[in-house]
């Protein structure tokens, strides 16, 4: 129920803001708005103001299917307009006015994202510290001598300025929104502080030879595997390997077969790797709360066959929540960062769409209402700031997608207005009908792809 309510609240807000952008600018430009609708289908609720604006008689409605909305204006394209009403008709307004009305919807979503990000920055958000786990073997991070429990202070390209890193999300975002340097000798620089907080050093990671599949440089692409977590055991499966061996929830694994275990990532990797070896018991050195010294416990991970080959498992959760830091900004800094974040998300969305069009990124990244509902519920459960961040991200995506030059979208109408600005005449009715049908087909295909991806995430096809 929480997920459904969060999804409906998010969808209603984003649609209402988008359509209000169209509505408010249309009224300001002297266009008569006949209906302001959130949703489609049967009307659940309707309302007209007792004191309407001059020359306006707008009906506000809420409909049963909340997957969109519209603002219906007085328009001679939909039928004859009485002579006394012609001054308030959409098509009789100057081209600049009409373009502003179309552009207002997507811009309202982008402005909403700025406001949401700003509030999120002002409230502050608890995020994992930028403390690194053991890097992936043979990765750029390992070759650069990144070590477990190193804390990232600053990062950036070697041929540019380094940016302060406040949290793991901050580091991830800096990497994802950056573009590969044109300088072939450029490397990604991490300014690191050792675990004891004394030594500060700089490491340089060479750009991996293999480009990321989706064109986005994530920390994982460099070989970084998430924020540092202690090698502590969580919940144990009753009757599983860990419980039978005598391990307990809260045990800290210090060494396996005399090899140090620096963090939860290293512990998971060691357990998984044991499946490729001959089945044999291991000696684990474990620190247990309330007991002095280390316990020697014999553990024999069970071997499990997977598509990627055999792996080992101990039937227990591994790791505890990473250390958190409150990331918060003042009024001006929070606003500036909100604008920057909105611009970065918008540009990344455009780049990703471009890569999908030319085949450099997978269309599996396109998600639909099921995934949106899932993340709405998860973000709402995490707290206000997480939900605000989710709303801002979807609001940017909605604004950018509506600006695509596809007929039936706002970008398609801007395309018509551009044609009129260049040629001095509107597209003919026949062309408009044909283009709108094409646009509707493209939008429906996109929706089918999104829904398919949603369903595949929930019910993947078995080989």
SULJO-V84523 format. One record per residue. SS is DSSP state (alpha for helix, beta for strand, coil for the rest). NEAR is the number of other C-alpha atoms within 12 Angstrom. Layout:
ss:near
SS:NEAR
SS:NEAR
//
This chain:
ss:near
coil:13
alpha:18
alpha:24
alpha:21
alpha:18
alpha:29
alpha:32
alpha:30
alpha:23
alpha:35
alpha:32
alpha:28
alpha:31
alpha:41
alpha:37
alpha:35
alpha:35
alpha:43
alpha:40
alpha:36
alpha:32
alpha:39
alpha:39
alpha:30
alpha:30
alpha:38
alpha:35
alpha:24
coil:30
coil:29
coil:37
coil:37
beta:38
beta:27
beta:28
beta:39
beta:39
beta:36
beta:30
beta:21
beta:18
beta:15
beta:19
beta:17
beta:18
beta:18
beta:18
coil:18
coil:14
coil:10
coil:11
coil:17
coil:18
coil:15
coil:22
coil:28
coil:24
coil:30
beta:27
beta:29
beta:29
beta:27
beta:22
beta:20
beta:19
beta:28
beta:26
beta:29
beta:33
beta:35
beta:40
beta:31
beta:40
coil:32
coil:25
alpha:21
alpha:19
alpha:13
coil:12
coil:13
coil:20
coil:13
alpha:11
alpha:10
alpha:21
alpha:22
alpha:21
alpha:30
coil:34
alpha:36
alpha:31
alpha:25
coil:25
coil:21
alpha:25
alpha:21
alpha:25
alpha:35
alpha:32
alpha:31
alpha:40
alpha:40
alpha:36
alpha:35
alpha:42
alpha:39
alpha:35
alpha:35
alpha:39
alpha:40
alpha:31
alpha:37
alpha:42
alpha:34
alpha:31
alpha:36
alpha:43
alpha:33
alpha:33
alpha:34
alpha:32
alpha:25
alpha:24
coil:24
beta:30
beta:25
beta:27
beta:29
coil:32
coil:41
beta:43
beta:45
coil:40
coil:38
coil:36
coil:27
coil:21
coil:19
coil:25
alpha:29
alpha:34
alpha:26
alpha:22
coil:29
coil:29
coil:37
coil:32
coil:36
coil:35
coil:38
beta:38
beta:42
beta:31
beta:32
beta:37
beta:35
beta:30
coil:27
coil:18
coil:17
coil:14
coil:22
beta:24
beta:21
coil:31
coil:29
coil:34
alpha:37
alpha:28
alpha:33
alpha:40
alpha:32
alpha:27
alpha:33
alpha:34
alpha:29
alpha:30
coil:27
coil:25
coil:27
coil:19
coil:14
coil:15
coil:15
coil:15
coil:20
coil:28
beta:39
beta:36
beta:42
beta:33
beta:32
beta:26
coil:22
coil:22
coil:12
coil:15
coil:11
coil:14
beta:18
beta:24
beta:26
beta:29
beta:27
beta:33
coil:30
coil:31
coil:26
coil:12
coil:14
coil:17
coil:23
coil:20
coil:27
coil:28
coil:28
coil:29
coil:29
alpha:37
alpha:28
alpha:31
alpha:38
coil:30
coil:40
coil:34
coil:36
beta:37
coil:37
coil:35
coil:33
coil:40
beta:36
beta:34
beta:26
beta:21
beta:25
coil:21
coil:17
coil:14
coil:22
alpha:27
alpha:34
alpha:26
alpha:21
alpha:28
coil:23
coil:37
coil:31
coil:27
coil:23
coil:35
beta:36
beta:43
beta:30
beta:28
beta:31
coil:23
coil:14
beta:16
beta:21
coil:32
coil:31
coil:36
alpha:38
alpha:34
alpha:36
alpha:36
alpha:34
alpha:28
alpha:32
alpha:39
alpha:28
alpha:24
alpha:29
alpha:27
alpha:23
coil:21
coil:16
coil:20
coil:17
coil:23
beta:27
beta:23
beta:32
beta:26
beta:34
beta:27
coil:23
coil:17
coil:10
coil:11
coil:9
coil:13
coil:19
beta:25
beta:24
beta:29
beta:24
beta:31
coil:32
coil:36
beta:30
beta:25
beta:22
beta:14
beta:13
coil:9
coil:11
beta:15
beta:21
beta:25
beta:33
beta:32
coil:41
coil:31
beta:32
beta:29
beta:34
coil:31
coil:24
coil:20
coil:27
coil:22
beta:21
beta:20
beta:21
beta:25
coil:25
coil:22
coil:18
alpha:19
alpha:15
alpha:18
alpha:25
alpha:26
alpha:21
alpha:28
alpha:34
alpha:27
alpha:23
alpha:33
alpha:36
alpha:26
alpha:28
alpha:35
alpha:34
alpha:23
alpha:29
alpha:33
alpha:24
alpha:24
alpha:30
alpha:26
alpha:20
alpha:21
alpha:20
alpha:14
coil:14
coil:15
coil:19
coil:22
coil:22
alpha:27
alpha:24
alpha:25
coil:30
coil:27
coil:27
alpha:29
alpha:25
alpha:26
alpha:33
alpha:29
alpha:27
alpha:30
alpha:35
alpha:28
alpha:23
alpha:26
alpha:27
alpha:20
alpha:21
coil:20
alpha:25
alpha:28
alpha:28
alpha:31
alpha:38
alpha:37
alpha:35
alpha:43
alpha:40
alpha:38
alpha:40
alpha:41
alpha:41
alpha:36
alpha:38
alpha:40
alpha:37
alpha:32
alpha:35
coil:31
coil:27
coil:24
coil:28
coil:28
coil:30
coil:34
alpha:37
alpha:30
alpha:31
alpha:32
alpha:32
alpha:27
alpha:32
alpha:31
alpha:21
alpha:19
alpha:21
alpha:18
alpha:13
alpha:11
coil:13
coil:15
coil:23
coil:24
coil:14
alpha:15
alpha:11
alpha:15
alpha:24
alpha:16
alpha:16
alpha:24
alpha:24
alpha:19
alpha:20
alpha:25
alpha:20
alpha:18
alpha:21
alpha:23
alpha:17
alpha:16
alpha:22
alpha:21
alpha:20
alpha:22
alpha:24
alpha:25
alpha:25
alpha:26
alpha:26
alpha:20
alpha:20
alpha:19
alpha:13
coil:11
coil:11
coil:10
coil:6
coil:4
//
